[in-house]
């Protein structure tokens, strides 16, 4: 380990002065409903309220502000899955700096469109952020562009660390910070600042188990990364060596969460806090909900790092959660094949207070008797007990009813 870390508290404080007035000082708000769910005190730092809806503006602006006149004229290049891309594009345009952004081909369309809307030139290359590096190197060599790395840069780390300054200034009684981890820029900046201000504060990093590269680096083993994840913003295979040094120095533990935990956290932010969290942004809450015993009795500060989630994905997550809670239920109902039977079914559903979402009426299926017909009906219910009362009412009317279960539910 080197004698001197990549950044210090003074670097973070200097970054705070650089970004002051140009990056939103986001609110840090107690979240009693999340606290009830998690079984401990919780406050949320809403970085999803930045202009680009993510924390990345802090580090990007701190790095861009340090460019010399020739570097500004030639322009910058970066590689990013979306949030850092938007941050660089946004502040480069404000500073009059040409920006080229290399993004993976798998980047959600919303992030590509948002980056282009800030005036940057977007190049799609490779399947992951790591695979974008060859294209970035070509721009640097051919056009003399300056790299604004998303995490492996001291100025970027220092900029991200300003989050910790704000959190501990507003709530000095926080004794635990939980931070999503990709390449390590955010948590390294937060660790340096927070431990300098409050040496005994607990800090946990959180990664998706599919891309637990920082956890592997700290353990001194190769990382096994791959697969589709809700947290594409932290799906990083190669982490910052400087960040690894910082996390080792401060003995920061990095936790892993699975996709179901991230999905649950996104939904909790949506329904309990009425705010949008992308998968990476929800990782911290996912860890607290997955391991409540680890955080019991603590005053936990969560960094909601970003809210750039694809609307279609958010819709799917919401519907899946409603299905798990039996608030959206599908029945297959077999009735006599004669006029008025479907109307009879809908009358029963209306009387029982079920809101019909979808109906599929079948009379030509070979596994249905010739004098019968089936109706697959999806309804909105209040809860599991309400769904059961609806089923019993249909059966009491002489109908054969079965539940259509779209996926395996966990044991209750």
C-alpha positions, 0 to 999 in steps of 0.5 A: 500500500502506498504511503499517501492515498490518492485523495485527502479531506483537503481535496474533497473540501476543495472540490466542494468549493469548485462545484458550489453553485453549479451542482445541487446540494441535495436534501438528506431526509429522514425516511420513517417508512423505510425505517419501519421496513428496515427496522432501524433509523434511515435517512436518504440522500437524494442524489436522483434530484441532480439535473442529470438525476445522479451524483456523477455531476460532482466528480465530472465537474471537478475534473472538467474545471481543472482542464487547461485552455488547450485541453478545453479546446480539444475536448474530452472523452469518457466511457460510461453506462449512462450517468457519468456520460450525462454528467460530463455532457451536461457540464462540458456543454455549460463550460463550452468543452466538446465532449465525446461519450463512448457507451456500451451498446447495451445502455438503456435508450433513455440514458443514450437519449439524455446524453445526446440531449446535452449536446455530446457526441455519443458512440456505442461500442462494446457490450460493457463499459470495460469493452469501451476502452479501446474506442476511448484510447483511439480518440485520445491518440487520434484527436488528443482528447482528454480522458475524464474517467468515471471513477479512477481519477483523484479529482473525480473521487474528490468530487464524489466525496462532497456527498459525505461532507454534506451528509455529516454536516446536516446529520452529524449523528449518522453512524453508518453510511451505505454506498453503492459501489461500481468502480470505487470512485464514490465510496473512496471519496466518501470514505476519505471525507467521512472517516476524517470527520468522524473516525468511528463511522461505519461505512459499507459498500454494496455491489450486485452479486453479478458484478462483485468486482470490488469485493473480489479485489479487496479479498485478493481474488479474481472477480467473476462478473457477468449477466444481466443486472438491474444495477447496470450503473455499477456493473463494473468488471475492473475497479480503481486500484486507488480506490482499493487502497483507500478501502483497504486503509479504512477497512471498508466492507463491501456487501453483495446483494442479489437481483431480487433484493435490488428489485424490492428496494426499487419498489420500496423507494417508489411506493414508500418514498414516492421517488425513482431509484435506478437499480444501482441507486437502490443497492444501498437500501437493498443491503439494509433490507436484506441484512437488517440485523447488521444495521439494527440500532444504527442511524443509517445514511443511504445514498440514493445515487441515481434515478435514471431507470427505464420506464418500461423496466419500472413498470415491470417491477411494479407489476411483479411486486403487485403480483407477489402481494396478490394485488394483481391476480389471474384466474382461469375460470371455466363456465358453460358455453352459453350467452351471458356467462361471461357477463355473469362472471364480470358481475360477480367480480364487480360485486366483490370489488375486483377491478378487471385489468384483462380478459381472454375468452377461449372456447376452442382449446382442446383441453376444454370440454365441448360444452364449456369455455374458459376465461382467463381474467386478470384482476386488481385486488386489495390483498391476498384475503380479498383474492381468496374471497373472489375465488370462493365467490366464483366457485359458489356460482358453480364455476371451476376456478384455478389460479394462474401463477406467472412465477414461483412465489417464495414460501410465506 
